[in-house]
Structure formats: structure tokens, C-alpha cells
């Protein structure tokens, strides 16, 4: 009976050692990844440390196929959480678009979603088509898909500041189109 527990204990110890070694090997890559995405060495280091702490929750899981994939999954989730909390104030700086807001509501009815999509199509044909493609894409990712500015920046490979400029330009164009239609 004791031999079974000893073998199991050795296996757990071996698994933990392999997991710890993988994390130590991946730590520089994680640190570089975080610092590159937040563009601040100290914040990147803090986020990398937090990611390592979160990875420890997986230490006793025996079926981790790829430590690299797990690390990037945890890192991306942590970055998204960081961006959401850090950039939440951007939403209050923009002109609300009552025609499109139902798309972002969690409890929107099917009719509201259809009406909002039609409004977006009208705006698209009247105003958004006049915008440069990247400006239009940033606006649609934010308003129709609900992505945050940092998420859009990552998706499009541009800075958050550029996302702000694109969406500001799109909102101004839409505001003018709505005023003309009204």
C-alpha cells in the first residue's frame, strides 16, 4: 500500500519539477511579451509576475499538452483584463449613438439588434463608406463587435491612440450624417 503512494508522490514531484522548469524557461519570453504589449517595463514586469502566479494554479494538472500555449492564454487574458480596467474611461469621452447602442446591450431583443444592424447599414452606406478602410474597421470593431480600444489596437496592429483617432473621426462623420438625415 505504501509503495503506491510513494510512486504517486514521485510522479507528482516529477510533474511539478517539469512544470517549474517550463515556467522558468518561458519566463523571459513572457516578460518580453507583456512589456511589448503594454509598452512599459514596470507594468509589463508586474503583469508577467501576475501571469506566473496564475499559471501556478495549473501546476498539479497532469494533462498540460503545451506550456507555451497555456502561458500565452493566461497572458492574453491578463492583458485584456488590464486594458479593460485601465481604459474604461474612454467610453465616456464619445458621443453616444442611440441607434447602435442596442447591439452592445446584453439583454437586447432580437428586434433591437435587427434595428440597430439596419441603422448601422444605413450609416455604412451613407457615412462610413466615405471613411478610410482602417478607420471604418476600427469603428465597426468597437461599436458592432464590442471590442475595447486596446483590443482593437491589438487586432489591427496599431496604437491605442490611433484607435482613438479613427473612432473619433468615424463618430464625427456619423454625427454629421445623422444631423443631415434628421
Backbone torsions as a table, in degrees:
resi	resn	phi	psi	omega
1	UNK	NA	-40.9	-179.2
2	UNK	-66.7	-34.4	-179.3
3	UNK	-62.5	-37.1	179.4
4	UNK	-63.4	-42.1	179.3
5	UNK	-69.0	-36.2	179.1
6	UNK	-65.8	-42.5	178.9
7	UNK	-64.1	-44.3	179.4
8	UNK	-63.4	-41.4	178.6
9	UNK	-63.6	-41.2	177.6
10	UNK	-64.5	-39.7	179.3
11	UNK	-64.6	-43.4	178.3
12	UNK	-63.4	-43.2	178.8
13	UNK	-62.7	-42.9	178.8
14	UNK	-64.2	-42.8	179.0
15	UNK	-63.1	-45.0	179.2
16	UNK	-62.6	-40.9	179.6
17	UNK	-63.6	-40.9	178.5
18	UNK	-66.1	-40.9	178.4
19	UNK	-63.4	-47.2	179.3
20	UNK	-61.3	-41.2	179.4
21	UNK	-64.5	-40.7	178.8
22	UNK	-62.8	-43.4	178.7
23	UNK	-64.0	-41.5	179.1
24	UNK	-63.5	-38.6	178.9
25	UNK	-68.4	-37.2	-176.4
26	UNK	-86.1	-13.3	-175.2
27	UNK	-54.5	-48.3	179.6
28	UNK	-61.4	-38.5	178.5
29	UNK	-64.6	-41.7	178.0
30	UNK	-63.5	-45.1	179.7
31	UNK	-60.7	-46.3	178.8
32	UNK	-61.9	-43.2	179.5
33	UNK	-59.3	-48.8	-178.4
34	UNK	-66.0	-45.0	-178.9
35	UNK	-64.5	-36.6	179.1
36	UNK	-66.3	-36.8	-175.8
37	UNK	-83.4	-27.7	178.1
38	UNK	-100.3	-10.3	176.8
39	UNK	56.3	35.9	176.0
40	UNK	-150.4	121.3	-173.8
41	UNK	-61.6	-44.3	-177.3
42	UNK	-68.5	-45.3	178.5
43	UNK	-64.6	-40.3	177.2
44	UNK	-61.0	-41.5	178.7
45	UNK	-65.4	-41.1	177.9
46	UNK	-62.8	-43.8	180.0
47	UNK	-67.2	-37.9	177.2
48	UNK	-62.8	-42.1	178.4
49	UNK	-62.9	-43.0	177.7
50	UNK	-62.4	-40.7	178.2
51	UNK	-62.5	-41.7	178.0
52	UNK	-62.2	-40.8	177.5
53	UNK	-63.1	-41.3	179.2
54	UNK	-68.3	-33.9	177.8
55	UNK	-65.1	-29.9	179.6
56	UNK	-60.7	-23.3	177.2
57	UNK	-63.6	-20.8	-179.1
58	UNK	-96.6	4.5	-172.7
59	UNK	-59.2	-36.5	-176.8
60	UNK	-97.8	10.7	176.9
61	UNK	-85.3	119.2	-173.3
62	UNK	-77.2	-17.7	-171.2
63	UNK	-106.1	38.6	177.6
64	UNK	-81.2	111.0	-175.9
65	UNK	-75.8	-37.3	-175.4
66	UNK	-144.9	110.9	-179.5
67	UNK	-65.2	-33.2	180.0
68	UNK	-64.0	-46.8	179.2
69	UNK	-61.3	-42.7	178.6
70	UNK	-61.9	-44.3	180.0
71	UNK	-60.2	-46.5	-178.8
72	UNK	-67.7	-35.0	177.5
73	UNK	-62.9	-47.6	178.5
74	UNK	-63.4	-42.6	-178.8
75	UNK	-62.9	-46.0	179.9
76	UNK	-62.8	-43.4	179.2
77	UNK	-62.0	-40.2	178.8
78	UNK	-66.8	-40.9	176.9
79	UNK	-62.1	-44.1	179.4
80	UNK	-61.9	-42.5	177.4
81	UNK	-62.2	-43.5	178.8
82	UNK	-60.8	-47.8	-178.7
83	UNK	-65.0	-40.2	-179.9
84	UNK	-62.1	-45.1	-178.4
85	UNK	-73.5	-34.4	-176.1
86	UNK	-77.4	-33.8	-173.0
87	UNK	-111.3	19.4	-178.7
88	UNK	-62.5	-28.5	-176.9
89	UNK	-67.8	-16.6	-178.8
90	UNK	-63.0	-30.5	-176.0
91	UNK	-62.1	-32.3	-177.5
92	UNK	-79.4	-6.3	-177.2
93	UNK	-91.9	2.7	-173.9
94	UNK	-117.3	155.2	178.0
95	UNK	-71.0	126.0	179.3
96	UNK	-69.6	144.1	177.6
97	UNK	-116.1	94.7	-175.1
98	UNK	-57.3	-27.7	-178.9
99	UNK	-71.4	-23.9	-173.6
100	UNK	-109.2	-17.8	-176.4
101	UNK	-53.3	-37.4	-179.5
102	UNK	-56.7	-25.0	178.2
103	UNK	-62.6	-31.5	-175.9
104	UNK	-92.9	-8.8	-179.7
105	UNK	-74.6	136.9	-178.0
106	UNK	-68.5	-35.0	-175.7
107	UNK	-104.5	29.5	-179.0
108	UNK	-67.5	140.2	177.9
109	UNK	-77.9	164.9	178.8
110	UNK	-60.8	-40.4	179.5
111	UNK	-62.3	-42.7	178.8
112	UNK	-63.1	-40.0	-179.9
113	UNK	-66.3	-43.8	178.8
114	UNK	-63.0	-45.0	178.9
115	UNK	-61.8	-42.5	-179.7
116	UNK	-66.0	-40.1	177.9
117	UNK	-64.3	-39.6	177.2
118	UNK	-64.2	-41.4	177.6
119	UNK	-61.9	-40.3	177.8
120	UNK	-65.3	-39.1	177.7
121	UNK	-64.8	-41.7	176.8
122	UNK	-61.2	-47.6	177.9
123	UNK	-60.8	-38.8	-178.9
124	UNK	-62.0	-46.5	-177.4
125	UNK	-71.8	-29.2	-176.3
126	UNK	-92.8	-40.2	-170.4
127	UNK	-122.3	-47.5	-172.8
128	UNK	-66.8	-28.7	178.9
129	UNK	-67.2	-18.6	177.8
130	UNK	-81.6	-12.2	-178.7
131	UNK	-81.2	155.4	171.8
132	UNK	-60.8	148.5	-175.2
133	UNK	-54.2	-41.9	-177.5
134	UNK	-69.9	-33.8	177.1
135	UNK	-65.5	-46.6	179.0
136	UNK	-62.5	-43.2	-179.2
137	UNK	-62.5	-43.0	179.2
138	UNK	-60.8	-43.5	179.7
139	UNK	-62.7	-46.6	-178.5
140	UNK	-66.0	-38.7	177.3
141	UNK	-61.8	-37.3	-178.8
142	UNK	-77.0	-52.3	-172.9
143	UNK	-80.5	-39.0	-176.5
144	UNK	-91.3	-38.2	-176.5
145	UNK	-96.7	-12.8	175.8
146	UNK	77.5	18.1	179.6
147	UNK	-74.8	148.8	175.8
148	UNK	-80.4	167.6	179.5
149	UNK	-57.9	-47.2	179.0
150	UNK	-63.3	-35.6	178.1
151	UNK	-65.7	-40.2	177.5
152	UNK	-64.5	-42.1	179.3
153	UNK	-57.8	-44.2	178.7
154	UNK	-66.2	-45.3	-178.9
155	UNK	-58.7	-42.4	-175.0
156	UNK	-95.4	-8.7	179.9
157	UNK	71.3	35.4	179.5
158	UNK	-128.5	174.6	179.8
159	UNK	-80.3	159.6	176.7
160	UNK	-62.4	-37.6	178.6
161	UNK	-60.0	-40.5	178.7
162	UNK	-68.0	-36.3	176.0
163	UNK	-61.0	-44.6	178.3
164	UNK	-57.8	-43.5	179.8
165	UNK	-64.7	-44.0	179.3
166	UNK	-60.9	-47.8	-176.4
167	UNK	-69.8	-37.8	175.9
168	UNK	-59.8	-43.5	178.7
169	UNK	-64.4	-43.1	179.8
170	UNK	-63.9	-42.0	179.4
171	UNK	-64.1	-41.5	178.1
172	UNK	-61.9	-43.5	178.5
173	UNK	-63.2	-42.4	179.7
174	UNK	-66.4	-41.0	179.8
175	UNK	-59.7	-44.2	178.8
176	UNK	-62.5	-43.4	179.9
177	UNK	-64.4	-40.4	179.8
178	UNK	-67.8	-40.3	178.6
179	UNK	-63.9	-38.5	178.5
180	UNK	-67.5	-38.3	-179.1
181	UNK	-72.7	-29.3	-176.3
182	UNK	-81.9	NA	NA
